[in-house]
Structure formats: C-alpha cells, structure tokens
Amino acid sequence: MTKKEYNFRIEYQVDKKSGKVVATIPELNHVSSFGDTFAEAEANVKEAALCYLETLQMEGKPIPKSAFHTEGTYIKLFCTNRLTTRS
C-alpha cells in the first residue's frame, strides 16, 4: 500500500443560531462537518473526507483532483491507495 497526498480547499462558516463552525470541502461532493471551534470542525471534516475517499476507492471510482490553487485555506489529506493483486 502506498500513501498519496491530496490538497483540497476547505471553507468555513459559523452558524448564527448555534454558534457552531461548519467546515466544507466543495471538491469532495461538499463533504461537511461541524464543531465548537475551527480546529474541531476541521478535524471532523477531515475524518469525513477520508471516509469519502475510502468509499470512492472501494467502489473503484476516481478520486477528484484538486482544483487550481487560489487564495484560501486548504486541507492536506493522506490517503492509502489500496492496491489489489489477483493471483
């Protein structure tokens, strides 16, 4: 198994009613999660994004490529590429 690095843009919003921070990764089908702080929201969305990438791999679907880097915040994900061998 090899690890590959991916960088995706992450967007944050604060919900006015609850005060929770919502983190979204638009390039990954708008995977999102929330937390009480920016750090907690980022950790939660990172976990959700890794699960999404693992699901894509298990279904044999391609992992989206990161869009051209512009200004903003990016999250770095390390995903294990599962290589299957047939005998």
N, C-alpha and C positions, 0 to 999 in steps of 0.2 A: 504494500500500500504506500502511496505517495501522498504528500500534502501539497495542496495548491493554495496560493494566496489570492483572495478576491477583495476588491475595494468597491464599496457601494456608497452612494450618497445617502445620508440619513437626515431626516427632517424632524424638528421638534415643535410641539405646540403645547401650551398649557391650557387645560380645560378650565374655563372661567367658573363653572359651578362647583366642581370637585377640587380644583387646585392640583389635580394630577398632571404629570408630564406625560405626553403621548409621543412616542418615537415611531417613525415610519420609514421604511426603505422602499421607495417607489419602484425601483428597478426589479424588485423581487415580489411582483404582484401585490404591491402595497402592504407587505407584511408589517404589522404594527403591534405594539405592546405599550404598557404604561407603567408608571411607578411614582413614588412620592417625590423623587428627585430626578435630575437629568441622568445621573450615574445609574440609578436603579432602572429607569426606563431604558437606557442604552443596554444594560446587561440583559434585561428581559427580551428586548427586541433582537439582540444578538443570538440568544438561545432559540427564539422562534425562527430566525433566519437560517440558522444551522439545521434545524429540523426540516425546514422547507427545502434547503439544498439537498439534504439526505434523501428526502422523498423524491425529488427530481431524479437523483441518481438511481434510486431503486426502481423507478418507473422507466428508466432508460431515456429520460428527456434531457435536453441540453441545459446547462446552467447559463443563465443570461450573462452577457458580457457587460461589464461596467461601462456606462456612457462616458463620453469625453469629460475629463475633469474640468469643472468650473469652480467658481468660488463656492464655498460651503463647507460643511462638515462631512467627513467620510468615515465609514467604519471598515475596519480590516477584519476579514474572516478567513480562517484557515480551515479548509475542508479536506478530509481524507478522500482521495479518489479510490474507490473500491474497484480493483481490477479483478475480474473473474477469469479464471482459466478453465478450459474444458479439456478433459482427457479422453 
